[in-house]
Amino acid sequence: MAKKRLSMNVQCYLMIALPLIGFFVFTLYPILWTFRWSVFSYNGVPSETRFIGLDNFIRMFTVDLDYWKAWLNTFKFAICKIPLEYIIAMIAALLLNQKRLKLKGMYRAVYYLPSIISAVVIGLIFSNLFGFFGLMNGILIDLGIVSEGIDWFAGKGSALAVLVISSIWNTFGVNVMYLMAAFANVPEDVYESAKLDGASSVRMFFSITLPMIAPIFQIMLLLSLIGTLSINEFILVMTGGGPGGSTMTVMAYLTQKFVPGFTSEATPALGYGCALSVVTTILFAVISFIYNAASKKMNDLY
């Protein structure tokens, strides 16, 4: 009996060990490494490394205005994208949820396809699609809407619009699947009772469907918010933060300025990049905390 219990304990420890090792190596160690180097002037060359205390953080709040401009761009991007992507996903999910609709499986597969494509690949697709000699300009010229091609990435508004469209297309399938799963959990007898009371489809949607899927919707919204705040691939591939830094988001700023291979600097300021990462992480945590607090208050409404 004791040997059997020992064997079970060993199996449990072995099953726990791999995730723990992965957490320490790929999560905890990088976090500690980032905090450590945030107080150093560090460019990857050990001989040139020196302790500077809080100078990196002081520079961030007093000199580096581009970082805070990137935050404003990120919030602007989120405000433009998140409501629109959920309206579109909601409409598509409602259409797919119709009982009379045939080939639902095919539609689901088509909708979900963009979600399994790399963001870099999607960025390249939309860069070509909205390029000066791309398909979009060709269609507009053929229809007589414009006389010559539009440089979509030259204007601040048009560049942001293309980024929003490409990002929505990337996450569209996942949002539709989440919403369809949420709709499936709404009891059918509730709708039947509402119909007997003479409720219209619109009334049932706002009085029954939305309140009952609200918990799942809140989780989806949090994931979407974090994903939108963390976006960088589309920016780097499609606009590079331009024009004039108008589409530079926080994560794209960190990547472009301080990640070797992306930065134009001969010696990237990794220490300052670590300080920016620390503050960015704290701000992300604050945003998540505010959202969770607001969500708890929203729970009282349904």
N, C-alpha and C positions, 0 to 999 in steps of 0.2 A: 504493500500500500504506500509506504514511504517513498519507494523508488518510483512508483507511478506518479505520485504527487510531484516529486523532484523533476521527473521528465516533463510533466506539464508546465512546471514553472520555467524550465529552461526554454521550452518552445515559446512560451509567452514573452520571455526576455528577448529571445532572438527576433521575434516578430516586431517587438518595439524598438529594437536596437537600430535597425536600418533607417526608419524614419527619423529617429533621434540624431543619428550620425549625419543624415542629410540636412536636418535643421541646423545643427551646430556648424557644419562646414559651409553650407550655402546660404544661410540666413543670419545666424547669430554672429559668426566671425566677420562677415562683411560689414555688419552694423557696427560692431566694435571697432573694426579697422577704420571705418568712416569717421566715427567720433574721435578716434585718436588723431588722425591726420588733419582734422579740421582746425586744429590749433597750431599747425606747422606750416611753414613756407616749404612746400614739397612739390617738386616737378618730376619725380621719378628717379632723380639722381641722388643717391645717398650722401655724397660729399657736399652737396649744395643744400641739404635739408637743415632748417633751423627752426627753433621754437619761437613763435611770435604771439602766443597767447590768444587774445580775442580780436586781433587785428583783422582777420578774415571776416569776422562778423561785423565789425565796425565798417569795413569797406562795403559790405553788402548793403547796410542801411544808410550809408552816407554818400557813396560814390556810384555804385552800380545800379543806376535807374533802369537799365534795360531789363534787369531781372524782374522788377516790379511791373514794368510794362508788359512783360511776358505773362505775368499773373492776370493782368487785366484782359489780355488777349485770350487767355485760357477761359476765363469766366464768360467772355463774350461768345466764344466758340460753344461753350456748354449751353448758354441761354438760347442760342440759335439752333443747336442740334437736338437737345434732349426732348423738348416738347414736340418738335416735328417728327422725330423718329418714333415716338410712342403713338402719335396720332395715326401715322401711316401703318405701323404695326398693328394697332388696334383694328383699323378698318380691314386689313388683310386677314387678321385672325377671325373677325366676325364673319367675313365672307367664307372662309374655309370651314367655319363651324356650322354652316348651313347643311341640314340633313339631305337636301336634294342634290347637293353638289357631288358630281362624279369625279373620279381620278384624284381624290384628295391626297393620296400617297405621292403621286407625281408632283403635285403642286408643292407639297411640303419639301420634297427633295430639291426642287428648283429654288424655292425660297431659301433653303438652308445652305445651298452651295456656296454663296459668297463668304459665309462664316468660316469655311475650312480653307479658304485661300489666304495666303500670306498677305499681311498689310502692305508689305513692300511691293508685291506683285499688283495688288489693287491700285496702289499709288501710281505705278507705271502705266497701268491700263487707263486710268483717268487722266494722267498727264498727256497721253497720246490722244485720248478721246476729246479732250478740251484744248489740245494744242492748236496753234495758229492754222496749221494745215490738217487739223484733225476732223473726225467724223462729224462732230457737233457743228462746227463752222460750215462744213460742206452741206449739211441738211438745211441750215438756216439760209445759206445762199441760194440753194436750189428752190426753197420755198418762197424766195423773194423777201424774206423778213429783213435781211441785211444785204448790203451791196458788196461788202468785203468782210474778211474774217475778223473776228474779235480776239484780241489778246487777253484771254481770260485771266491770266496770272499777272497782268500789269496793273490792274485796278484792285484796290483794297477790298471793296465789296464783292467783286466777282471772284477774286481769289478765295475769299472766305466761303463764298457760296459753293464753289467747286469742292473745297475741303469738307464742308458739311454734307454735301451730296454723297461723296465717296465714303465718308465715315458711316453715314446712315445705311448705305448699301452693304457695307461690311457687317454691320450688326443686325440688319433687318431680320434675317432668318432666325437668329437666336431669340430675339424679342417675340417674334410670331409664335415660336414653339412654346415659350414660357406662357404666353397669353392663352394659347389653345389649351395647355394643360390646366391653367387656372379656370377657364370656362368649363372644362370637363368636370371639375370638382363642385360646380354649382348644382345642387339637387334639382332634378327635372320637375319634381312635384311642386316646388316653389313657383316655378313658371306657370304650371297648370292652375294653381290656386289664383295666381294673379290674373290669368286669362279669364277665369270664371268671374272675377270681380270687375272685369271690363277694362283692365289695364292695357294700354297700347304697348307696342314693341319698344318705343322710345322711353316710355315711363318705366318699363321693366328693366331696361338697360341701366338707367340712372338710379333706380330705387332698389334693384336687386343685384344685378350683375356687378356693377362697380363696387358697391359696399362689400360684397362677398369675396371679390378678388383683391381687395385693398391690401391685405397682408403680403400676398405674393408680389403685388405691384410695388410695394414699398421696398422689398428686397431687390427687385429688378431695377428700381430707380437708383438705389445705392450703388449697385454694381455698375450701372451706366454712368453715374456721376464720377466714380473712381476711375473707370476706364477712360472717360472723356478728359478728366484732369491729367491723366497719365499719357495722353496721346503724343506720339512724337514721330512715328514712322512716316505717316502721311505728310507731315510738315517737311521733313528732311528730304523726302523723295520728290514731292510735287512743287513746293514753293521755296524751300530753304529758309523759311521765315519771312520772306518778302511778300509784297513790295514794301520796302522801308521798315521792315520788322513788324508789319501789321498782323502777320499770321504766326509769329513766333510764340509758341506755347512754352510753359515752364519746363517740361521734360525735354522738349526739343532744344531749348536754350542750354540746359545742362549738357545734353549730348553733343551739341554742335560746338560748344565753347571749351569743354573740358575733357571729352573722351578722346584718347589717342586714336587717330585714324579719321576723325570727324573735324577736329579743331584745325584752324589754319595757323595756330601758334606753333612756333618751332619747338618750344618746351611747354606743354600744357600745365596750367596752374592747378595741379591735382589737389593740393591742400585747400585752395579756395573753392574748388569744386566740391570737396567733401563738406565744407562749411555750408555751401548752398544746399547740398543734399540733406544735411541735418535739419536746416530750417524748413525746407520743403516737406520733409517727413512730418515734422511737428505741425505744420499748417494743414497737411492732409489729415492728421489725427484730429485736429481741432474741427475741421469741416465734418468729418465722420461723426464726432461727438455731438455737434450741433444738429446734424441730420437725425441721429438716433434719438436725441431729446425731443425733437419736433415730431418724430414718428410715434413716440410714446403718447404724446398729447393727441395725435391724430387717431390713435386707437380708441379714444373715448367717443369718437364720432360715429363708429360703426359697431 
